[in-house]
């Protein structure tokens, strides 16, 4: 009987997860383009000029840096959107540098990566490029409430071509996607438990920015990390996301992780946690 109750509860939770996700299948960013392609390009040209000394120093210390032209082109497609806050896609540099250095210092047959908050796929592709450039086999399991194969407008420069799925949006990066990335749709509270990998070498958290969610997501991977493994937290920004900062500080204080904070601006900061 307890087994049947548990099975019923699990099925009900999955049904509730699918029901809660339905609105993300119906043009969540709007039923038409938000701006012309020229507007997105103007925003991109300004964002390209951002200087980030903290990330410059990180790249120098790690000994690796992503191809900037490649990153900028990817960002134009997947990071430049219409929103109130400034556009900043420098986390691609962080992920590439940290992952490249990690791979170079180790000898693993395959590397497992977990990401929460896929969005349009920018971060996943930056990490996939790091694996590709290093000749390192691996898989990136990336989670988001947004579906991968459903057409929508993405609030991006490609919207002037009509609605399309994420798979279609990333067509130019198909080889990296096919070789490295697994897209998983749904709430991380339900979906993270379905990834059965013995080890998570690197995790990148950029999902729901609350104390509770960050702790919950981290809780799914903490026992799968060993000394030297890495967790990167986006939006470590006290003024905007105090819940994220509180969760990260608590994790590092209680779970045996060191912490390196990179502050890019008042609106954007990152924390790199390494298991001791």
WOMO-V24494 format. One record per residue. PHI is phi in whole degrees, -180 to 180 (none if undefined). PSI is psi in whole degrees, -180 to 180 (none if undefined). OMEGA is omega as a letter, one per 20 degrees, with the letter a starting at -180 (none if undefined). Layout:
BEGIN
{{PHI & PSI & OMEGA} {PHI & PSI & OMEGA}}
END
This chain:
BEGIN
{{none & -47 & r} {-56 & -36 & r} {-65 & -40 & r} {-68 & -39 & r} {-63 & -44 & r} {-64 & -41 & r} {-64 & -42 & r} {-63 & -44 & a} {-62 & -40 & r} {-66 & -44 & r} {-66 & -39 & r} {-65 & -40 & r} {-64 & -40 & r} {-65 & -40 & r} {-62 & -43 & r} {-64 & -37 & r} {-64 & -45 & r} {-64 & -41 & a} {-64 & -43 & a} {-67 & -24 & a} {-87 & -7 & a} {-59 & -37 & a} {-66 & -21 & r} {-82 & -3 & r} {-93 & -7 & a} {-119 & 71 & r} {49 & 65 & a} {-65 & -22 & r} {-100 & 8 & r} {116 & 162 & a} {-95 & 8 & r} {-156 & 165 & r} {-60 & 144 & a} {-84 & -21 & a} {-160 & 166 & r} {-77 & 159 & a} {-57 & -35 & a} {-63 & -32 & r} {-67 & -45 & r} {-62 & -38 & a} {-67 & -38 & r} {-63 & -42 & r} {-63 & -41 & a} {-64 & -43 & a} {-61 & -36 & r} {-72 & -43 & a} {-66 & -30 & a} {-62 & -24 & a} {-86 & -3 & a} {-62 & 132 & r} {-101 & 136 & a} {-134 & 82 & a} {-56 & -36 & a} {-63 & -38 & r} {-78 & -31 & r} {-57 & -45 & a} {-67 & -39 & r} {-61 & -47 & r} {-60 & -40 & r} {-64 & -40 & a} {-71 & -33 & a} {-84 & -24 & r} {83 & 15 & a} {-143 & 146 & r} {-148 & 143 & a} {-74 & 151 & r} {-62 & 113 & a} {-65 & -40 & r} {-62 & -43 & r} {-61 & -47 & a} {-63 & -43 & a} {-63 & -42 & r} {-65 & -42 & r} {-64 & -41 & a} {-65 & -37 & r} {-57 & -38 & a} {-81 & -37 & a} {-118 & -11 & a} {-120 & -23 & a} {-86 & 110 & a} {-133 & 169 & r} {-89 & 113 & r} {-157 & 170 & a} {-75 & -37 & a} {-81 & 165 & a} {-68 & 150 & r} {-82 & 126 & r} {-142 & 118 & r} {-122 & 29 & a} {-73 & -12 & r} {-64 & -22 & r} {-60 & -38 & r} {-66 & -43 & a} {-61 & -51 & a} {-63 & -42 & a} {-65 & -46 & a} {-66 & -47 & a} {-66 & -45 & a} {-68 & -41 & r} {-61 & -43 & r} {-66 & -41 & r} {-61 & -47 & a} {-64 & -42 & a} {-64 & -29 & a} {-90 & -1 & a} {-130 & 171 & r} {-135 & 84 & a} {-111 & 142 & r} {-63 & -37 & r} {-153 & 147 & a} {-113 & 132 & r} {-105 & 131 & a} {-127 & 138 & r} {-119 & 131 & r} {-128 & 137 & r} {-113 & 132 & a} {95 & 65 & a} {-64 & -44 & a} {55 & -120 & a} {-93 & -6 & r} {107 & 8 & a} {-60 & -54 & a} {-64 & -41 & r} {-59 & -42 & a} {-71 & -35 & r} {-63 & -40 & r} {-71 & -37 & r} {-63 & -38 & r} {-65 & -38 & r} {-61 & -44 & r} {-64 & -44 & a} {-62 & -48 & a} {-63 & -30 & a} {-88 & -7 & a} {66 & 31 & a} {-102 & 117 & r} {-63 & 150 & r} {173 & 173 & r} {-135 & 139 & r} {-111 & 113 & r} {-96 & 110 & a} {-117 & 134 & a} {-116 & 139 & r} {-160 & 152 & r} {-70 & -21 & r} {-78 & 134 & r} {-73 & 155 & a} {-89 & -32 & a} {-113 & 22 & r} {-109 & 132 & a} {-70 & 139 & r} {-163 & 169 & r} {-89 & 136 & a} {-105 & 10 & a} {54 & 56 & a} {-150 & 175 & a} {-63 & -24 & a} {-79 & -7 & a} {-64 & -23 & r} {-69 & -10 & r} {-91 & -1 & a} {106 & 170 & r} {-68 & 148 & a} {-157 & 162 & r} {-80 & 168 & r} {-62 & -38 & r} {-57 & -41 & r} {-73 & -38 & r} {-58 & -37 & a} {-98 & 22 & a} {-56 & -38 & a} {-66 & -17 & a} {-111 & 26 & a} {-58 & -38 & a} {-65 & -45 & r} {-63 & -42 & r} {-60 & -51 & a} {-65 & -35 & a} {-80 & -28 & a} {-130 & -25 & a} {-110 & 134 & r} {-117 & 115 & a} {-91 & 129 & a} {-126 & 124 & a} {-102 & 136 & r} {139 & 174 & r} {-71 & 133 & a} {-62 & -26 & r} {-59 & -32 & r} {-97 & -39 & a} {-85 & -31 & a} {-61 & -33 & a} {-68 & -12 & a} {-89 & -5 & r} {-91 & 107 & a} {-100 & 83 & r} {-122 & 142 & a} {-72 & -22 & a} {-147 & 142 & r} {-115 & 104 & a} {-72 & -36 & r} {-145 & 139 & r} {-127 & 142 & r} {-127 & 120 & a} {-108 & 114 & r} {-147 & 42 & a} {-96 & -132 & r} {-69 & 127 & a} {-92 & 62 & r} {-128 & 158 & r} {-55 & -47 & a} {-65 & -43 & a} {-69 & -41 & a} {-62 & -44 & r} {-64 & -41 & a} {-64 & -47 & a} {-64 & -44 & r} {-63 & -35 & a} {-60 & -24 & r} {-79 & -16 & a} {-119 & -13 & a} {-60 & -39 & a} {-78 & -4 & r} {-105 & 9 & r} {-111 & 146 & r} {-119 & 176 & a} {-54 & 130 & a} {95 & -17 & r} {-71 & 162 & a} {-127 & 144 & r} {-129 & 125 & r} {-109 & 131 & a} {-116 & 122 & r} {-81 & 158 & r} {58 & 44 & r} {-80 & 79 & a} {-134 & 101 & a} {-55 & -42 & a} {-69 & -34 & a} {-98 & -36 & a} {-133 & 68 & a} {-61 & -29 & r} {-65 & -40 & r} {-64 & -47 & a} {-61 & -45 & r} {-60 & -44 & a} {-65 & -46 & a} {-64 & -44 & r} {-61 & -41 & r} {-66 & -43 & r} {-59 & -49 & a} {-67 & -32 & a} {-77 & -29 & a} {-112 & -17 & a} {-111 & 7 & r} {78 & 44 & r} {-120 & 140 & r} {-80 & 165 & a} {-138 & 129 & r} {-121 & 121 & a} {-103 & 131 & r} {-116 & 115 & r} {-102 & 117 & a} {-92 & -40 & r} {-161 & -179 & r} {-65 & -22 & a} {-98 & -9 & a} {-148 & 126 & r} {-144 & 162 & a} {-138 & 153 & r} {-128 & 131 & r} {-110 & 116 & a} {-110 & 131 & r} {-120 & 131 & a} {-72 & 131 & a} {-77 & none & none}}
END
